[in-house]
Amino acid sequence: MSNFFSAPWFSQAAAQVLLPGEEVRPGTVEVAGGRYDLLIRARGGVPHLPLVDFYEERVGPADGPIHRVAGLPAVSLSSRTVDGEPAARSEQHRAAPWIDWTAFSTWESFVQVTSDRQWRAFRQSDRKIRKIGREVGKVRFSLDTPDHDLLERCLAWKSRQLRRTGRLDRFGSARNRQLLHLLLAQGHLRLAVLAAGGQPLSAVLIHHAPDRMSCWVTAYDPAFAIYSPGVLLFEHLMKASWDAGHRVFDFLIGDEDYKYHYATHERLVGAVGRTGLQDWLGRQGRAALHRWGADPGARIAHRARTLTMRTLQDRLQRERITPLPGPEPDWIPTLHANSRVWPGARLADPADCQLISLLDHAKADTAPLRVVVDRLRHEVQRLRIGLPRRIERRRASHPEPIEPPEPLNLKAGDTVRVKDRAGIGRTLQDGKLQGLYYIPQVMDSYAGQTFVVQDAVDQFYDEASRRVVRPRRSVTLKGATCDGSQLLAPGGCDRGCPVFWHDGWLERVDAVGVPPAPPPRPDRKAPGRWQAGDRVRIASREHILATCAADPAGDQGIRYVPALMAAHFGTEAVVARRMAWAYDERLRRHFAVTGAVVLEGVSCPGAALHTGGRCQRGCALLWRDEWLLPA
């Protein structure tokens, strides 16, 4: 029996979603002596389906007429045994490993053979599951989780993995994701999930056939990569496949090393016959870019490949969702919402972010012409100051990329010291390290000082791009905040956002006593009831709601957000500074803020993200004067 890509239900769903309005139908074609079941155009020819891994040759007589075609781009050409390692890779073929269950008499014999040839297989599974249970929460495996929001989250993990490794992200197309949602809703595919502590760690789409289990689109949360959640889920699926009496466990396309820890065979997948000019040019172009990219000095090839991938990715990103007949499924709005920021996460509820509300209000409250004038003035100043620096940097020789220091694996509560400017400078390439910029005007003042780590930042919601950013090896430090000194006229910003530090700019120190406090931040005098140093008490929820109802238009976008502020009702705090100016990084303009203050040590716990977790930026919460009472 051939794989599920040849099943009528797959062909019908693919035609409905990927080829709307085209005259196609399932049928059987013959090429180079082999017969394959797939979609056929009314006028002949085979349409290209982007998500199909490969077709397998049909077993048995055809159900209808047989159509002859010149070639197919991806079919299973042959199969050969493997012994724990992939065979020699070829530019003309791709590998699809699989397990032949008929080679083993018992499950224990398979585990023994696999463990003997690869020590990572099965031997560490129980220990890792116990570790997950201790550090994350109770472990749960599920073979069928019909949750479309969870499927979107898993596809976002996969998209980020593909883009991070420089490969084309086909799930950037909302139409491609729509096909997976439709197959899940129809029950043809199942979503298998490994979860712990109420949150998913890894997931894979699976298909159950009478004689095989196939695994398609595997993804895991990179925040839990240390536990190998994808491998643990695969091992659980293998046991389920064995218990179901299958003959084959199919990994489908992908020659990742971990699959060969378990595989007994691999299929060679490639083109057969004449596949047309477009497919031939695509294969030749990929092979050429691969050869050119192997040369470390091949900058032109690298740029050509980057430009090509960006062009293809933009084209996929513009594909629209296909209207389906009948009532709209409840998962279609999720596809629409995610498509605007894919694969970055978005806020579960934008109203829960006080910063976004402030910026949106400032933009809406300003004349559009004024916004344009402010931005142009800012850009002129940036060019006047920054252009000479860029010219000097371009004229300078480009040093070889510097290997980042070993990770410190910092966590909240660790004590660190900021390295001196010279030590940090040796780690920088074009002013940044692993994508994280060093801001001399702000961060130089903290050199040599000792701080306590406030949080290890895995993700935060970026106000400029309006999507979630995942910095590498980044932390925030208690007391190390931005004073806005890197910004231009009218000068500064009073938001006091935490500064992100790469752990390569820090060094561990012994926590002896309390680290010295950073120098006090100069406070600009601004009119208002409360001034820096005043001790205040945060009013009750009822008092705040009453003030908001009395003057609903006077909040200037500084809104009461229950999810972020409820924990502080009735507590006392010291006023750190008054708000006078704020800076919008998206529009690159300053705007005035009145009637609000920032309190010491009162930061945002993070708005919830639709893909799970919270924003870890840790911005200071803003409080209206009327929300505060004398202590």
Beta strands, then each sheet from edge to edge (+ up, - down):
strand 1: 24-31
strand 2: 34-41
strand 3: 66-68
strand 4: 71-81
strand 5: 94-100
strand 6: 139-142
strand 7: 190-196
strand 8: 199-208
strand 9: 212-220
strand 10: 248-250
strand 11: 265-273
strand 12: 415-418
strand 13: 432-433
strand 14: 436-437
strand 15: 450-457
strand 16: 460-462
strand 17: 467-469
strand 18: 474-481
strand 19: 498-502
strand 20: 506-508
strand 21: 535-538
strand 22: 572-578
strand 23: 581-584
strand 24: 589-592
strand 25: 596-603
strand 26: 620-624
strand 27: 628-630
sheet 1: 2+ 1- 3-
sheet 2: 4+ 11- 5+ 10- 9- 8+ 7- 6+
sheet 3: 19+ 18- 15+ 12- 20+
sheet 4: 13+ 14-
sheet 5: 16+ 17-
sheet 6: 26+ 25- 22+ 21- 27+
sheet 7: 23+ 24-
end
